[in-house]
Amino acid sequence: MKLTHESFISDQHGWAELLSERKASKPLTGNHRVPWVVVGAGVTGLACARQLAALHPNQDIILLDARKVGQGASARSSGFAMDNSRFGGPFKTSQVDTYRRINRINQAGLNILRRQTSELGIECQWHEEGVIHTAADQKSIKEYGDYLNYLETLEIPHTHLDADAINSKLGTSLYQLGIHVHTGALVQPAALVRGLADNLPPNVTLYEQSPVLKIDDGQPLILSLPNGTVHTDKLILATNYEASKLGFLNRYLTGITLSGSFTRVLSDEELSSLGNLKQWGVLSLHNAGATVRLTADKRICLRNTAEYHGGVLLNDTKLAQRKNTHRAAFKNRFPQLQHVPFEYSWSGVEGISRNNTNFFGQQKNNVFYAGGYNGSGISRGTAFGTALADYANAGQSQLIEDCLASVPAVWTPPRPFLDVGAFLSAKLQFLSVRKDK
């Protein structure tokens, strides 16, 4: 398939639309020759470019993004920067080293982001009070027991919550059980990405709306763009699920489309009905359950659909249909707020592998890639991007070793078998969601 500008479409729905206007950098034009190019200005690419700049302060680095900053997958997440992952299912003693390794990666990324947002003065509604995991029906209540065992065994700080405690904190009687994990942060993801992009080191040049359409092997590598070319010695791909568009990881990484809605800003009286926390983030213990947030700017954000849609965003018609699903879930949780309208609805795409692994390392000569975070990209992507810059410079560290230890990905079938299988898999997973939807 020949790539064009239209291969990287976006829309004006998402967290970025809650922010003030931002002037995008100019698209790349003309011919350029640099030692390093990073493709993708999400959290992975931004972290990688920043680390490369620190390693090579006297070299020019080009950072390319096919869209405007804040319109990619990183800025369309639900804004959870996790430092401990939930793996689902019974605790497996044989997997303790894997649990600890992945959590070390998460924690490294969270530490990097905490430092950068503080040092650079990035206003992204950073809120580091942990995450609440909830259960509303029997399937998720079973997961509660498994998750509690995991937290206790690994000595991760947490607090059990019964239905009354959840209601007093969140203002909803839907959930029967919950666990407050004390670590992890909430962010406004578009504000985070914008802030990182607008505070890059001086030897990094960002070009937005500059999709790479073709990569020619050689020394140097040649990147073709709509209005120019870049010759580079080494290339970092931070394109997550879109790597296959450029000829990498084809049939190993799939894009799953999620959608959610934001309420308007709540009044003080409406906020008073939502318990005693000023902001919070809820993740369902059902793998297909809803993600809910009360944001610092006094909105409720609810995401509860995930489907295979060819790795693209939902059009306006489909988004309006999903909005009805969001609305029903909102009313079930907050009947006292059923008069509150939604102001925005959005969709985003996450990159997943069949066996929930991540990708890190050299793809071919002088081409490096990190991605496939299976919905945990803010902290983990930051760690992977930082480590990949070091790895591409022959560095050695515990973080690099942890990233390299990701298990091999399982191959997925080609289209149309992929389309049918992925669609049915997502459909079946959501059929089991009941109250947690």
C-alpha positions in Angstrom: 0.0 0.0 0.0 1.4 3.4 -1.0 1.3 5.8 1.9 0.0 9.4 1.5 -1.0 12.2 3.9 -4.4 10.5 4.2 -2.8 7.4 5.6 -2.4 9.3 8.9 -5.8 11.0 9.4 -6.9 12.5 12.6 -9.9 14.4 14.0 -10.7 17.2 16.4 -12.1 15.0 19.2 -10.0 14.3 22.2 -8.2 15.7 25.3 -6.4 18.3 23.2 -9.7 20.0 22.5 -10.1 20.7 26.2 -6.9 22.8 26.0 -6.2 26.3 24.7 -5.0 26.7 21.1 -1.4 25.7 20.3 0.6 26.8 17.3 2.0 23.7 15.6 5.5 23.6 14.3 6.0 23.8 10.5 6.0 20.6 8.4 9.3 19.5 7.1 10.3 20.8 3.6 13.5 20.4 1.6 16.4 18.0 2.0 18.1 17.4 5.4 21.1 15.4 6.6 21.3 14.5 10.3 22.8 11.7 12.4 19.5 10.8 14.2 15.8 10.8 13.3 13.0 9.9 15.6 9.6 9.2 14.1 6.6 9.7 16.3 6.1 12.5 18.9 4.1 10.6 21.5 5.6 9.8 24.9 8.0 7.2 23.5 9.4 9.4 20.7 9.6 12.5 23.0 11.5 10.6 25.7 13.8 9.1 23.1 14.6 12.4 21.4 15.3 14.1 24.8 17.7 11.3 25.8 19.4 11.4 22.4 19.9 15.1 22.8 21.5 14.6 26.2 23.8 11.9 24.8 24.8 14.0 21.8 24.5 17.7 22.8 26.4 18.8 19.7 24.4 16.8 17.1 21.2 17.8 15.4 18.2 15.5 15.9 15.0 15.6 13.9 11.7 14.5 15.5 8.9 13.9 13.0 5.2 13.4 13.6 2.5 12.6 11.0 -0.1 14.6 12.9 -0.1 17.6 15.2 1.3 17.0 18.6 -1.6 16.0 20.9 -3.6 14.1 18.2 -1.8 10.8 18.4 -2.4 7.8 20.6 -0.4 9.0 23.6 -2.7 12.0 24.0 -5.8 10.0 23.5 -5.3 7.6 26.4 -7.3 7.9 29.6 -4.3 9.5 31.4 -3.1 6.8 33.7 0.7 6.7 34.4 1.0 3.4 36.1 3.9 2.2 38.1 2.5 -1.3 38.8 0.7 -3.3 36.2 -2.3 -5.6 36.8 -1.8 -8.9 34.9 -5.2 -10.5 35.3 -6.1 -14.0 36.4 -4.6 -16.0 39.3 -1.2 -15.1 40.7 1.5 -17.3 39.2 4.6 -17.9 41.3 6.5 -18.8 38.2 5.9 -15.3 36.8 7.1 -13.3 39.8 10.3 -12.2 38.0 8.3 -11.1 35.0 5.9 -9.2 37.2 8.8 -7.4 39.0 10.6 -6.7 35.7 7.6 -5.0 34.0 6.9 -3.0 37.2 10.5 -1.8 37.2 10.0 -0.5 33.7 6.8 1.2 34.7 8.4 2.8 37.8 11.4 4.0 35.7 9.0 5.7 33.3 7.0 7.3 36.1 10.1 8.6 37.8 11.3 10.1 34.5 8.0 11.9 33.9 7.7 13.1 37.5 11.2 14.7 37.2 10.6 16.2 33.8 7.1 17.7 34.5 8.6 19.3 37.7 11.8 20.6 36.1 10.1 21.9 33.0 7.1 23.3 34.8 4.6 21.3 32.6 1.0 21.9 33.7 -0.6 18.6 32.9 -2.9 18.1 36.0 -0.3 15.7 37.5 -2.0 14.0 40.4 0.0 11.2 42.2 -2.4 9.6 44.6 -2.7 6.2 43.0 -5.5 4.4 41.2 -8.7 2.7 42.4 -9.5 -0.7 40.9 -13.2 -1.7 41.2 -15.5 -4.7 40.9 -19.3 -4.6 40.3 -20.2 -8.1 39.3 -19.1 -11.7 39.9 -16.4 -11.9 37.2 -14.7 -8.8 38.4 -15.2 -9.8 42.1 -13.2 -13.0 41.3 -10.5 -10.8 39.7 -10.5 -8.8 42.9 -9.3 -11.8 44.9 -6.6 -12.6 42.4 -5.4 -9.0 42.3 -5.4 -8.7 46.0 -3.2 -11.8 46.3 -0.8 -10.3 43.7 -0.5 -7.0 45.6 0.0 -8.6 48.9 2.6 -11.1 47.6 4.6 -8.3 45.9 4.1 -6.0 48.9 2.6 -3.2 46.8 1.0 -0.6 49.0 -2.8 -0.8 48.8 -6.0 -0.4 50.8 -9.2 -2.6 50.5 -12.4 -0.7 49.9 -15.9 -2.0 50.5 -19.0 -0.7 48.8 -19.6 2.0 51.5 -16.0 3.2 51.2 -16.2 3.4 47.5 -19.4 5.3 47.6 -17.9 7.9 50.1 -14.9 8.4 47.8 -16.5 8.3 44.4 -20.2 9.0 44.9 -21.4 5.8 43.2 -23.1 2.7 44.7 -22.4 0.6 41.6 -19.2 -1.1 42.8 -19.2 -3.8 45.4 -15.5 -4.1 46.1 -12.4 -2.0 45.3 -8.7 -1.7 45.9 -6.9 1.6 46.2 -3.3 1.1 44.9 -1.4 4.0 46.5 1.1 4.6 43.7 0.7 5.8 40.1 -0.3 9.2 38.6 -3.1 10.7 36.7 -2.5 13.3 34.0 -4.2 15.3 31.3 -2.5 13.3 28.5 -2.6 15.9 25.8 -1.3 18.5 28.1 1.6 16.2 29.1 2.5 15.5 25.5 2.2 19.1 24.4 4.3 20.2 27.4 7.1 17.7 26.6 7.0 18.7 22.9 7.2 22.4 23.6 10.2 22.0 25.9 12.5 19.9 23.8 16.3 20.5 24.0 17.6 23.1 21.5 19.3 20.4 19.3 16.0 18.7 18.7 13.9 20.0 15.8 10.3 19.0 15.8 8.3 18.9 12.5 4.6 18.2 12.8 2.2 17.1 10.1 5.2 15.5 8.5 4.4 11.8 7.8 7.2 9.5 6.6 5.9 7.8 3.5 8.8 5.6 2.6 12.1 4.4 4.2 14.9 3.3 1.8 17.7 1.1 3.3 21.3 2.2 2.9 24.0 4.2 4.5 22.6 6.7 5.2 18.9 5.7 5.4 16.6 7.9 3.3 13.2 9.0 4.6 10.7 10.3 2.0 8.1 12.8 3.2 5.4 14.7 1.2 7.6 17.8 0.8 11.1 16.7 1.5 13.6 14.0 2.4 15.8 13.2 5.4 19.1 11.3 5.2 20.1 9.8 8.6 22.6 7.4 10.1 20.2 6.0 12.6 16.4 5.9 12.8 14.2 5.4 15.9 10.6 4.4 15.2 8.2 5.4 18.0 5.1 4.8 15.9 3.4 2.1 18.1 0.6 0.3 16.2 1.4 2.2 12.9 4.8 0.5 12.5 3.3 -1.8 9.9 2.6 1.1 7.7 6.3 1.6 7.4 7.0 -2.1 6.9 7.8 -3.2 10.4 6.1 -5.7 12.7 3.5 -6.6 10.2 1.0 -9.1 11.7 2.5 -8.8 15.2 0.8 -5.6 16.4 -2.9 -4.7 16.1 -4.6 -1.4 16.6 -7.7 -1.6 18.8 -10.0 1.5 18.8 -11.4 2.7 22.1 -13.9 5.5 22.8 -15.1 7.6 25.6 -16.9 10.8 26.5 -16.4 13.9 28.7 -19.1 15.7 30.7 -19.3 19.5 30.8 -17.6 21.1 33.8 -19.5 20.2 36.9 -20.9 22.7 39.3 -19.8 22.8 43.0 -23.1 21.2 44.0 -22.7 18.4 41.4 -19.2 17.8 42.6 -20.3 17.5 46.2 -22.3 14.4 45.2 -19.2 12.6 44.1 -17.6 11.8 47.4 -14.7 13.3 49.2 -11.9 13.2 46.6 -11.2 16.2 44.4 -10.0 13.9 41.5 -9.7 10.2 41.0 -9.2 7.5 38.4 -11.0 4.1 38.4 -10.0 1.0 36.4 -12.4 -1.9 36.3 -11.1 -5.3 37.5 -13.0 -6.7 34.5 -10.6 -6.6 31.6 -13.3 -5.1 29.4 -14.9 -2.9 32.0 -15.2 0.9 32.0 -12.4 3.4 32.9 -13.7 6.4 34.7 -12.1 9.6 35.9 -12.9 12.8 37.7 -10.5 15.3 36.3 -8.8 18.3 37.9 -10.9 20.5 35.7 -14.1 19.1 37.2 -15.2 16.8 34.4 -16.1 13.1 34.4 -14.5 11.1 31.6 -15.8 7.6 30.9 -14.4 5.1 28.4 -16.1 1.8 27.9 -15.8 0.5 24.4 -12.9 -1.2 22.6 -13.2 -2.8 19.2 -11.3 -3.8 16.2 -11.9 -1.1 13.6 -9.0 -1.5 11.3 -6.7 0.5 13.5 -8.4 3.8 12.8 -10.4 6.4 14.7 -14.2 6.3 14.7 -16.0 8.5 12.3 -18.6 11.0 13.6 -21.6 8.6 13.0 -20.0 5.7 14.9 -18.8 8.0 17.6 -22.3 9.3 18.2 -23.5 5.7 18.4 -20.8 4.8 21.0 -21.8 7.9 22.9 -25.1 6.2 23.8 -23.2 3.3 25.3 -21.1 5.8 27.4 -24.3 7.6 28.4 -25.9 4.4 29.8 -22.8 3.5 31.8 -22.7 7.1 33.2 -26.3 7.0 34.4 -25.8 3.6 36.0 -22.9 5.0 38.0 -24.1 8.5 38.7 -27.9 8.7 38.6 -27.7 11.9 40.6 -25.9 13.5 37.6 -28.1 12.1 34.8 -29.1 15.6 33.9 -25.4 16.5 33.1 -24.7 16.4 29.4 -21.6 15.1 27.6 -19.6 17.9 26.0 -17.1 15.9 24.0 -16.7 12.3 22.8 -13.4 10.9 21.5 -11.8 7.8 20.1 -8.2 6.6 20.2 -6.2 3.6 19.1 -3.9 1.4 21.2 -1.4 -1.1 20.0 -1.8 -4.6 21.3 -0.1 -8.0 20.6 -1.8 -11.3 20.9 0.2 -12.3 24.0 0.4 -8.8 25.5 4.1 -8.4 25.1 6.0 -5.3 24.2 8.5 -4.6 21.4 12.0 -3.2 22.0 15.3 -3.3 20.1 16.8 -3.2 16.6 14.5 -4.1 13.8 17.1 -4.0 11.0 20.5 -2.3 10.4 20.4 1.1 12.1 16.6 1.0 12.6 15.3 0.7 16.2 11.8 0.4 17.5 9.9 0.5 20.8 6.1 0.1 21.2 3.1 -2.1 21.7 2.2 -1.2 25.2 -1.2 -2.9 25.4 -2.9 0.1 27.0 -0.1 1.0 29.5 1.9 3.5 27.4 2.4 6.7 29.4 4.9 5.4 31.9 6.1 2.3 30.1 6.4 4.2 26.8 8.5 6.9 28.5 10.8 4.2 29.9 11.1 2.4 26.6 11.9 5.5 24.7 14.6 6.6 27.1 16.1 3.1 27.2 16.0 2.8 23.4 18.1 5.9 23.0 20.7 4.4 25.3 20.5 1.0 23.6 21.0 2.5 20.1 24.2 4.1 21.5 25.5 0.7 22.8 24.6 1.6 26.4 24.0 -0.9 29.2 21.7 -0.6 32.1 19.1 -2.6 34.2 16.4 -0.7 32.3 17.7 -1.8 28.9 18.0 -5.4 30.1 14.4 -5.3 31.4 13.1 -3.9 28.1 15.0 -6.5 26.1 13.6 -9.3 28.1 10.1 -8.8 26.6 8.9 -12.2 25.4 8.6 -12.7 21.6 5.3 -11.7 20.1 2.8 -14.2 18.7 2.1 -13.9 15.0 -1.4 -12.8 13.9 -3.0 -14.0 10.7 -3.3 -11.8 7.6 -6.4 -9.9 6.6 -9.2 -10.8 6.2 -8.7 -13.5 8.9 -7.2 -10.8 11.2 -10.3 -8.6 10.7 -12.7 -11.4 11.6 -10.7 -12.8 14.5 -9.9 -9.5 16.1 -13.5 -8.3 15.7 -14.9 -11.5 17.3 -12.3 -11.5 20.1 -13.2 -8.0 21.1 -16.9 -8.7 20.8 -16.8 -11.8 22.9 -14.8 -10.1 25.6 -17.4 -7.3 25.9 -20.3 -9.7 26.0 -19.2 -10.8 29.5 -19.3 -7.3 30.8 -22.4 -6.6 32.8 -22.5 -4.1 35.6 -18.8 -3.2 35.1 -19.6 -1.8 31.6 
